[in-house]
Amino acid sequence: MSFQEVFQWAAAHPDLALPLGVSVAIAWIDLRTRRIPNYLTLGALVAGLGFQAGFHGWPGLWQGVLGLLLGFFLLILPYVKGGMGAGDVKALAALGSWLGPLGVFSLFLYMAIAGGLIILGLLTWRGLLWAKLKEGWVALVNWTLFRPYGPGPPPAPTPQTPGIPYGVAIALGMAFLCWRGPVPFFG
């Protein structure tokens, strides 16, 4: 794809091109610092709501608020459980203000697939895939068999794996959203 074609696509799709740029910045900073700064997520959130209001009026602003809330609530439980950083939650909420509910839900699905593939690749590369699968299997069996009687025996500990910069999965999901469009739910 030539630079001119990329520029024409970006001019025709500002609703996707601008959040794609934000997600690339999120990924770059997350890779370098392992943090997503508040100024970036807050700036993206305000810009997304401003974009929605400026291009689509009150209905667009409402869609931006719904996307923001959905993006927040999709990742708050993984954050509470310790599987996600607060910056990742704020980043998806900020991108939701640009994309609206359907777009942010599609982004969530795409980034979940990208994140899963990244994790599988890293665990394989570090030689921990089978140990983690065994740990998960033991936890599932314990939960299934011992749930009525209280907690079962704890699984054997495996080496602690460092987290991944999930901003990369967000950017890959956003790129896939730009390429394929929203996930078709009905049809």
Secondary structure, DSSP 8 states (H G I E B T S, - for coil): --HHHHHHHHHH-HHHHHHHHHHHHHHHHHHHHS---HHHHHHHHHHHHHHHHHHHHHHHHHHHHHHHHHHHHHHHHHHHTTSS-HHHHHHHHHHHHHHHHHHHHHHHHHHHHHHHHHHHHHHHHHT-HHHHHHHHHHHHHHHHHHGGGS---------------THHHHHHHHHHHHHH-S--S--
